[in-house]
């Protein structure tokens, strides 16, 4: 049980770090597009906002996702 909890924590941490890296790169690209006056700057901003919403959704539901994948407490409840 402890090993599964450890793997769950590692996987969630890796996913969060990847989200943060991708969002940081996206933010830099959106700022560059707005500075250069690119015509697709608003579209890029929309994609960035979608990524932020996805990241918040992942953080909100990560415990539910972990239990659905077998990382919950388990056992029989009376």
Buried (B, 14 or more C-beta within 10 A) or exposed (E): EEEBEEEBEEBBEEBBEEBEEBBEEBBEBBBEBEEEEBEEBEEBBEBBEEBBEEBEEBEEEBEEBBEEEEBBEEEEEE
